[in-house]
């Protein structure tokens, strides 16, 4: 792999987490597509850093959380499409059991080129090489889906950018009709912890990180969006079999709201929908 920067290079971290969970804790996440890639990961990448069980499970939990959000969204919008923004080597489309749903995998052109070499596009998925903070990808998706509701997922992405970039993107999406956005976010304390410890453990201590969310409601107000849901990161993750240190770290993270799942509707300033967990 050539010309891959720090942000793009982190795409291997969640893949390793999904493989770990699939082999040892399939009750958290079972990802056969990720398992099929295990022997194709460059050795220097696979051996880089010293991930703990907690960092590996954190990556798997993110994908499991997104799977639940996508499933709930498609239950409400069976005619909807899903965009994975900053897709990296995510295999959510391959894991999904929702037939007939159109998926769009968006990332920088170099990442998409590498992704295609490892993960052939399935019949319902289209890869788009574009800057996540440009209008290029959403204009193309809206061209493909002129009338469909769209869910944009951004897993493990926004941390690496500045608040202004993320806010502008969320405001931009208001111009494209029925579009919702789901992403994971860290608090200011969580961001400091990730800078000081987590990124070094996964071998990327030099990565820039800037965006954090203390209150999803305040962010929604700032962007002029509706808050669909705000949930604790580990509340739906089974603990059985995990090391005591991992369980303790998960409990502390949720207690301090260091990491959370956020679901916004940029096209609406209404409060959270009935029947959807909002904290």
Buried (B, 14 or more C-beta within 10 A) or exposed (E): BEEBEEBBBBBBBBBBBBBBBBEBBEEBBBBEBBBBBEEEBEEEBBEBBEBBBBBBBBBBBBBBBBBBBBEBBBEEBEEBBBBBBBBBBBBBBBBBEBEEBBBBBBBBEBBBBBBEEBBEBEEBBBBBBBEBBEBBBBEBBBEBBEEBBBBBBBBBBBBBBEBEBBBEBBBBBBEBBBBBBBBBBBBEBBBBBBBEEBBBBBBBBEBEBBBBBBBBBEBBEEBEBBBBBBBBBBEBBEBEEBEEEBBEBBEEBBEEBBBBBBBBBBBBBEEBBEEBBBE
